[in-house]
Amino acid sequence: MRITGLAIVPAVLAAATTAFAQTAPKQAPPAAGTPRPFSLPTPESFTLPNGLGVTLVPYGTVPKVTVHLAVDAANADETAQQVWLADLTGALLKEGTTTRSADAVADSLAKMGGRLDVGVGPDVTALSASVLSEFAAGAVEVLAEIVQAPLLPASELPRLKADMVRNLTLAKAQPQSMASERFSQVLYGDHPYGRVFPTEAMVNGYTHADVRAFHAATFGAARSHLYVVGRFDAEAVRSAVRARFGPWQKGAAARRTPPTPAGTRALHVIDRPKASQSTLYIGLPVVDPGHADYVALRVTNALLGGSFASRITANIREQKGYTYSPNSSLSVHPKVAHWVQVADVTTAVTGASMKEIFFEVDRLRQEPPTEDELAGIRNYLAGVFVLQNSSRGGIIQQLEFTRQHGLGADYLRTLVQKIQAVTPADVQRVAKSWLDPAKMTMVVVGDTAEIDDQLAPYVTK
């Protein structure tokens, strides 16, 4: 092969660069700056006579606006025989209204520069549309029509139920889903939070009447909140909100009883023959966002397993190579929450991985972190929080979080300062108070023929 001088130059430069990198002294990266406090534009909030809460937030310079309706109608409202009925109802909301077909709804929003998104979660069903600023009032009109006069066509039920059955089959074949389901069942029992998957027969048995009854019982103004964030004509939006949402029936307020989650040490093993990996779920109930310890617990979680620089990640990923992407998190609902460490580990080191996870939990309970280690975690959390709120969707997510947990208007404004105020002693105290290994549920999905002996130290006697 003939090599021209033009090809030689980059190669020589690359070799020289490599040689320099190998001989030049390494320099420490510059120190991180102090994270800026989060500053939310002053929102305008009011409540319609029917109970609908409304929050308007002028934000940004791009001529776009997001109209987002959060309805407290979700999986938490299902009975034991209605699992995923909220999801089916949400899917049918996208199928048009009594005066507009699904195509007409999609076309209306497309002409505004947007589209309809519907998401169903454990606690909230959300309908959202991001459109050009001049069409903010129009998007309000479309969302109001969808929730007040949905078509909920029976003709679409077979297709949507078939999709749900297919998704159910796929999900239940995944080890992470298997572990998550068992973990939720153990912690929350027969509460809706403990019912992750329906049966295929349950899904196939849902009728048009079931969907209409669920919508009528759970969708209403008194359990909803409308957010409008971005650039918009405030007076036009206020008028549209009052005109389009004012006639919405108040409906019944949400009546949900928080569960009392189990906090007893126990091991649950699900056999997955010939699996090359074991999936671990290890966790327990903790305090919810309304508790005074919650911010310190967020910092503790990030230091322990909830960030790439966390101790558990450094131990079982970086140092030992047992897993690729371990992670811990805080899963929260109104008035209840849990902490869980998740990892997919090589089968041969299942027991060793659990040993190291508990080692890191115990170490944090026995001695506080250094100030230098904690400072990096605090700056990471504060920086991520500010970045998450640099978009319309991020602002809505945070406002909805404060509404769901009753945190008050100052929560977002003061959160960065509260994160920065967490001390090493606070982290150790919170770990001792809320991360007790003696109360942790352990779920392992893996090849029992290979892992039973490894798990023997964790069997409750």
C-alpha positions in Angstrom: 0.0 0.0 0.0 1.3 3.4 -0.9 1.4 5.9 2.0 1.4 9.6 1.2 3.0 12.3 3.3 -0.5 13.5 4.2 -1.2 10.2 5.9 2.2 10.1 7.7 1.7 13.5 9.4 -1.2 12.5 11.7 0.5 9.2 12.6 3.7 11.1 13.6 1.7 13.6 15.6 -0.2 10.8 17.3 3.0 9.0 18.2 4.5 12.2 19.6 1.4 13.0 21.6 1.4 9.5 23.1 5.1 9.7 24.0 4.5 13.1 25.7 1.5 11.8 27.6 3.6 8.9 28.9 6.5 11.2 30.1 4.7 14.4 31.1 3.7 14.7 34.8 0.0 14.3 35.4 -1.9 17.4 36.6 -4.8 17.4 39.0 -8.0 18.6 37.4 -9.2 22.0 38.4 -11.2 22.3 41.6 -15.0 22.3 41.0 -16.7 25.6 41.4 -19.4 26.3 44.0 -22.8 25.2 42.5 -25.2 28.0 41.9 -28.4 28.1 43.8 -31.5 27.1 41.8 -33.7 30.1 40.9 -37.1 29.4 39.6 -39.0 32.3 37.9 -41.8 33.4 40.1 -44.8 31.2 39.3 -48.4 32.3 39.2 -50.7 29.9 41.0 -54.5 29.8 41.3 -57.3 27.3 41.8 -60.5 27.1 39.8 -63.9 26.8 41.7 -64.0 23.1 40.7 -60.7 22.4 42.5 -58.3 22.3 39.5 -54.9 23.7 40.6 -53.1 25.8 38.0 -49.4 27.0 37.9 -48.1 29.3 35.2 -44.3 29.7 34.9 -42.7 32.2 32.4 -39.4 30.5 31.4 -36.7 30.6 28.8 -36.2 32.5 25.5 -37.2 29.9 23.0 -40.8 30.5 21.7 -42.1 27.2 23.0 -44.5 26.3 25.8 -45.3 23.0 27.6 -48.9 22.5 28.8 -48.9 19.6 31.3 -51.9 18.1 33.2 -51.2 15.9 36.2 -54.2 13.8 37.3 -54.1 11.7 40.5 -55.6 8.7 38.7 -53.1 5.9 38.2 -52.1 2.4 39.3 -52.5 3.4 42.9 -56.3 3.5 42.3 -56.5 0.0 40.9 -58.0 -3.0 42.8 -56.2 -6.4 42.9 -58.3 -7.4 39.8 -57.5 -4.2 37.9 -53.7 -4.2 37.5 -52.8 -2.1 34.5 -56.4 -0.9 34.0 -55.0 2.6 34.5 -52.5 2.0 31.7 -55.3 0.8 29.4 -57.3 3.9 30.2 -54.3 6.1 29.5 -53.8 4.4 26.1 -57.4 5.0 25.1 -57.2 8.7 26.0 -55.0 9.0 22.9 -57.7 7.6 20.7 -59.7 10.8 20.2 -62.6 12.7 21.8 -66.3 12.8 21.2 -65.8 15.6 18.6 -62.4 14.8 17.2 -60.8 11.6 16.0 -57.4 10.5 17.1 -56.0 11.7 13.8 -57.8 15.0 14.2 -56.3 15.5 17.7 -52.8 14.6 16.3 -53.3 17.0 13.4 -54.4 19.8 15.6 -51.3 19.6 17.8 -49.0 19.0 14.9 -50.2 22.3 13.4 -49.2 23.9 16.7 -45.7 22.4 16.5 -46.3 19.6 19.0 -47.9 16.3 19.8 -49.8 14.6 22.6 -47.9 12.5 25.2 -49.8 10.4 27.8 -47.9 8.7 30.6 -49.3 6.5 33.4 -47.4 5.9 36.6 -48.0 4.5 40.1 -49.5 7.8 41.4 -50.2 10.1 38.4 -51.4 10.0 34.9 -49.9 12.9 32.9 -51.0 14.5 29.6 -48.6 16.9 28.0 -48.0 18.9 24.8 -45.2 21.2 23.9 -46.1 23.7 21.2 -45.1 27.0 19.8 -45.8 29.9 22.1 -48.5 31.4 20.0 -50.6 28.2 20.4 -50.5 27.9 24.2 -54.2 28.6 24.5 -55.0 26.1 21.8 -53.0 23.3 23.6 -55.0 24.1 26.7 -58.2 23.6 24.8 -57.1 20.2 23.3 -56.0 18.8 26.7 -59.2 20.0 28.3 -61.2 18.2 25.7 -59.3 15.0 26.0 -59.9 14.6 29.7 -63.4 15.8 29.8 -64.8 14.2 26.7 -62.6 11.2 25.7 -64.0 8.9 23.1 -62.5 5.8 24.7 -63.4 3.7 21.7 -64.3 0.1 22.2 -63.1 -0.7 18.7 -59.4 -0.1 19.8 -59.6 -2.4 22.9 -58.5 -5.6 21.1 -55.4 -4.0 19.6 -54.4 -2.2 22.8 -54.9 -5.3 25.0 -52.9 -7.4 22.6 -50.1 -4.8 22.9 -50.3 -5.0 26.7 -50.1 -8.8 26.7 -47.1 -8.8 24.4 -45.4 -6.2 26.7 -46.3 -8.2 29.7 -44.8 -11.4 28.3 -41.5 -9.6 27.4 -41.3 -7.9 30.8 -41.8 -11.0 32.8 -39.0 -12.8 30.9 -36.4 -10.2 32.0 -34.5 -10.9 35.2 -34.6 -7.3 36.3 -38.4 -7.3 36.0 -38.7 -10.6 37.9 -36.6 -9.2 40.7 -38.4 -5.9 40.8 -41.8 -7.7 41.0 -40.8 -9.9 43.9 -39.1 -7.1 45.7 -42.3 -4.9 45.4 -44.5 -7.8 46.5 -42.4 -8.4 49.6 -42.2 -4.7 50.6 -45.8 -3.6 49.8 -47.8 -6.8 49.9 -51.4 -6.4 48.5 -51.2 -2.6 48.2 -51.2 -1.4 44.6 -47.5 -0.6 44.9 -46.9 -4.3 45.4 -48.8 -5.3 42.3 -46.4 -4.8 39.4 -47.8 -7.1 36.7 -51.3 -8.3 35.9 -52.0 -11.8 34.6 -52.7 -12.3 30.9 -56.2 -13.4 31.7 -56.8 -10.2 33.7 -55.7 -8.0 30.7 -57.8 -10.0 28.3 -60.8 -9.7 30.6 -61.0 -5.9 30.7 -64.1 -4.5 29.0 -65.1 -1.2 27.6 -67.3 -0.7 30.6 -64.3 -1.3 33.0 -62.4 1.5 31.3 -65.2 3.9 31.3 -66.0 3.2 35.0 -62.3 3.7 35.9 -62.2 7.0 34.0 -65.4 8.3 35.6 -64.3 7.3 39.1 -60.8 8.7 39.0 -60.6 11.6 36.5 -61.8 14.9 37.9 -60.7 18.5 38.5 -60.3 18.2 42.2 -57.5 15.7 41.9 -55.7 17.4 39.0 -53.1 20.2 38.5 -52.3 22.1 35.3 -48.8 23.4 34.6 -48.0 25.9 31.8 -44.2 26.6 31.5 -42.4 28.5 28.8 -43.1 31.6 26.8 -46.8 32.4 26.5 -49.4 35.2 26.7 -50.4 34.9 30.3 -53.8 36.6 29.9 -54.7 34.4 26.9 -53.7 31.3 28.8 -55.6 32.3 32.0 -58.7 32.9 29.9 -58.4 29.5 28.1 -57.9 27.7 31.3 -61.0 29.2 32.9 -63.1 28.7 29.8 -62.0 25.1 28.9 -61.3 23.6 32.3 -63.9 25.5 34.3 -66.8 23.3 33.3 -64.9 20.1 34.2 -66.7 18.1 36.9 -65.0 18.4 40.3 -65.1 14.6 40.9 -64.1 12.8 44.0 -60.9 13.7 45.8 -58.2 11.0 45.7 -58.5 8.7 48.8 -55.4 6.6 49.1 -54.0 4.9 52.1 -50.2 4.6 52.2 -49.0 1.1 52.8 -46.9 0.0 55.8 -44.0 -1.6 54.0 -42.2 -4.6 55.4 -38.8 -4.0 56.9 -37.6 -7.5 57.9 -34.4 -9.2 56.7 -35.3 -12.0 54.3 -33.8 -13.7 51.2 -35.9 -14.5 48.2 -34.4 -16.5 45.4 -35.9 -17.0 41.9 -34.4 -19.8 39.8 -33.2 -18.9 36.3 -31.4 -22.0 35.1 -28.2 -21.6 33.2 -28.1 -17.9 33.8 -24.7 -16.4 33.4 -25.6 -13.5 35.7 -27.5 -13.0 38.9 -29.7 -10.0 39.4 -29.7 -8.5 42.9 -32.2 -6.3 44.6 -31.3 -5.4 48.1 -33.3 -2.7 50.0 -35.7 -1.6 52.7 -38.3 1.0 53.6 -36.9 4.5 54.3 -38.3 8.0 55.0 -40.3 9.8 52.4 -39.5 13.4 51.0 -41.6 15.0 53.7 -39.3 13.8 56.5 -36.5 16.0 57.8 -33.9 13.4 57.0 -34.8 13.0 53.3 -32.3 15.5 51.8 -29.4 13.9 53.9 -30.6 10.5 52.7 -30.4 11.6 49.1 -26.8 12.6 49.7 -26.1 9.3 51.5 -27.6 7.3 48.7 -25.5 9.1 46.1 -22.3 8.5 48.1 -23.2 4.9 48.8 -24.4 3.6 45.4 -26.4 6.2 43.6 -23.7 7.8 41.5 -20.8 6.7 39.3 -18.4 7.9 42.0 -20.2 6.0 44.7 -18.6 3.5 47.0 -20.5 0.4 45.9 -19.8 1.2 42.3 -16.1 1.7 43.0 -15.9 -1.6 44.9 -17.8 -4.1 42.8 -17.4 -2.5 39.4 -14.1 -0.6 39.3 -12.0 -2.6 41.8 -13.4 -6.2 41.4 -15.1 -6.2 38.1 -18.1 -8.2 39.4 -20.6 -6.0 37.5 -20.9 -3.3 34.9 -23.6 -1.0 36.1 -24.6 -1.3 39.7 -26.9 1.5 41.1 -28.8 2.4 44.2 -31.9 4.7 44.2 -34.7 6.1 46.4 -38.1 5.2 45.1 -40.7 7.5 46.5 -44.5 7.7 46.7 -46.7 10.1 48.8 -45.9 9.2 52.5 -43.8 6.1 51.7 -40.4 5.3 50.2 -37.8 2.7 49.9 -34.0 2.4 49.1 -32.7 -0.3 46.8 -29.4 -1.4 45.5 -29.6 -3.1 42.1 -26.8 -5.0 40.3 -26.4 -7.7 37.6 -23.4 -9.7 38.7 -21.5 -12.7 37.2 -23.0 -15.9 38.6 -19.7 -17.0 40.2 -19.5 -13.9 42.3 -23.1 -13.6 43.4 -22.3 -14.2 47.1 -19.1 -12.1 47.0 -21.1 -9.2 45.5 -23.6 -9.3 48.2 -20.8 -9.4 50.8 -19.2 -6.3 49.4 -22.5 -4.4 49.2 -23.2 -5.1 52.9 -19.6 -4.3 53.7 -20.0 -0.8 52.2 -23.3 -0.2 54.0 -21.8 -1.3 57.3 -18.7 0.8 56.7 -20.7 4.0 56.2 -22.7 3.2 59.4 -19.6 2.8 61.4 -17.6 5.8 60.3 -18.4 9.0 58.5 -17.0 9.9 55.1 -14.3 12.4 54.7 -15.2 16.0 54.0 -13.4 15.8 50.7 -15.3 12.7 49.5 -18.6 14.2 50.6 -17.9 17.6 49.0 -17.7 15.9 45.6 -21.0 14.1 46.1 -22.7 17.3 47.3 -21.5 19.3 44.3 -22.5 16.5 42.0 -26.1 16.4 43.4 -26.4 20.2 43.4 -25.1 20.4 39.9 -27.4 17.7 38.6 -30.4 19.3 40.2 -29.7 22.7 38.6 -29.2 21.0 35.2 -32.4 19.0 35.5 -34.2 22.2 36.0 -32.8 23.9 32.9 -35.8 22.8 30.7 -39.5 23.2 30.7 -40.1 19.6 31.4 -37.6 19.6 34.2 -39.3 22.5 36.0 -42.6 20.8 35.7 -41.2 17.6 37.1 -39.9 19.4 40.1 -43.1 21.4 40.7 -45.1 18.2 40.5 -42.7 16.5 42.9 -43.3 19.2 45.5 -47.1 19.0 44.9 -47.2 15.2 45.3 -45.2 15.3 48.6 -46.6 18.5 50.0 -43.2 20.2 50.3 -44.2 23.8 50.0 -43.1 26.7 47.8 -39.6 27.1 49.4 -38.4 23.5 48.8 -37.0 24.0 45.3 -35.5 27.4 46.1 -33.6 26.1 49.2 -32.7 22.5 48.1 -29.2 23.3 46.8 -28.3 25.0 50.1 -29.8 22.1 52.1 -27.7 19.6 50.1 -24.6 21.7 50.7 -25.3 21.8 54.4 -25.2 18.0 54.8 -22.2 17.0 56.9 -20.2 13.8 57.2 -21.8 13.2 60.6 -25.3 13.6 59.0 -24.4 10.9 56.5 -23.3 8.5 59.1 -26.3 9.2 61.3 -28.8 8.8 58.4 -27.0 5.5 57.4 -27.3 4.2 60.9 -30.9 5.3 61.2 -32.4 4.2 57.9 -30.0 1.7 56.2 -30.1 -1.1 58.7 -28.9 -4.4 57.0 -31.0 -6.3 59.6 -34.1 -5.0 57.9 -33.2 -5.4 54.3 -35.1 -7.6 51.8 -32.8 -9.5 49.4 -34.1 -10.8 46.1 -31.8 -12.8 43.8 -32.7 -14.0 40.3 -30.1 -16.6 39.1 -29.1 -20.2 38.6 -29.9 -21.8 42.0 -27.7 -24.8 41.2 -24.7 -22.4 41.0 -25.6 -19.8 43.7 -27.4 -21.6 46.5 -24.1 -22.3 48.4 -23.0 -18.7 47.9 -26.2 -17.5 49.4 -26.1 -19.7 52.5 -24.8 -16.9 54.8 -27.9 -14.8 53.9 -30.6 -17.4 54.6 -32.6 -16.3 57.7 -32.6 -18.9 60.4 
